[in-house]
Amino acid sequence: MALSGLEIFKLLPKTNCKKCGKPTCLAFAMALAQKKAKLEECPEASDETRSALAEASAPPISLVKFGTGDNEVQVGQETVVFRHDEKFYNPTVIAASVSDKLTGDALKGRIECINSLQFERVGTHLQVNAVAVINESGSADTFASVAETVKGASPLAMILVSDSPEALSAAAGKVADVTPLLASATSDTAEAVAKIGKENNCPVVAQGDSVEVLAELTDKIKAAGVEDIVLSLKAQSFKDELYGLSEIRAVALKKTFRPLGYPTISFVLDGNSEAQAAKGMSLICKYSSIVVIETVERHAIFPMLTTVTNIFTDPQKPVQVEAKVYKVGEPGAESPLLMTTNFSLTYYTVESDAEASRVPCYILVVDTEGTSVLTAYSGDKLNEKVVAEAMKKNEVEGLVKHHKLIIPGYVAVMSGKLEEETGWEIAVGPRESSMLPKYLQEVA
């Protein structure tokens, strides 16, 4: 169990040196116990103290990595149950399955299809993160052969899924250099699978049919020498799985119960693509760290990846684009100049509608700390001085000859002051971005 603030205080040097940024060692100890400070912030702590406080300073949910290079993924290391308390850190990994029953062109086509599951959404690149090779053939040799094929054909992180320690051992021996995740160790196979994980330096999935079984299983795997563990709750129903995942999360974070302090994995391999997408999105929200799905339909994958993006966005820090001038098409000195804010969704909506007009133009993006037009205006982050400074900084006077700026219709009230501040003609555009194509074609 984690140490209390007073227990931590007894181990600190008690110099009240303030080098950690806290007024006293007691204040630092309380912050450390609440996971609001890090042990390395105390420069006076001895090696003995650091060792004794290792448990207190460790994240309540362990960090687990698998895969290599640019495609290495990491899960876990979360600190809060609810996103509004702080934020979530390591996005849910979406993995698509490959059966080892596939051969030849069918296998090649499946891998290529998974590799191509990439999307662009409001300036963010989204893609499937891993390939899960599933031992449906029952053959260790076949499983190992397909795993090797996947390794050569896909750069994505790999998950090896088999009930057989022999099959996991054969496959891990072929692909250990890309650090696959080994799934799964049960109560009957824990020692054998843990041995494979330790020999190949691979993380291991512990699979049990209850939270209590998982707690016992992780202790057994850890005792066998494997520190990187992922939990798989094989529940009786989908409802039970969601309840169990929530229980694991709450116990690990609120009680700092180390045997359950690990990321989780869920398998959604049945049902049509729409049903899999619905289950997958539910698991992303509550609280699966890795979701393995069978479907590779783009219309099912995209909403899942979008859900991951939404859930793992910092709620206190809006997604924003760089504040600068963007080109739509190939604008010239007579092209329209539009203005908007650097809230990501706002900008990409305006850009999309400007492109739809087929009128080449410039878009001046003003830094409003990632807030939308109305929010920025009401918070005085968007006013005539802010816009004028953005125009000056981006040297828009050298881009166009007409000295005419089009502002969003929702802030028409600032047009007069903006004209006085800049000396430019201020045109009021439509309130809704969807009307922008017609406006640019007919008015601008």
Secondary structure, DSSP 8 states (H G I E B T S, - for coil): ----HHHHHHHS------TTSSSSHHHHHHHHHTTSS-GGG-TT--HHHHHHTHHHHS-SS-EEEES-GGG-EEEE----SSGGGS---S--EEEEEEETT--HHHHHHHHHHHHT-EEEETTEEEE--EEEEE--S--HHHHHHHHHHHHHH--SEEEEE-S-HHHHHHHHHHHGGG--EEEEE-TTTHHHHHHHHHHHT--EEEEESSHHHHHHHHHHHHHTT---EEEEE--SSHHHHHHHHHHHHHHHHHS--GGG-S-BEEEE-SS-HHHHHHHHHHHHHTT-SEEEES---HHHHHHHHHHHHHHTS-TTS--B--SSEEEESS--TTS-EEEEE-BHHHHHHHHHHHHHHT--EEEEEE-STT--HHHHHHTTSSSHHHHHHHHHHTTGGGT-SS-EEEE-GGGGGGHHHHHHHH-SEEEE--SSGGGHHHHHHHT-
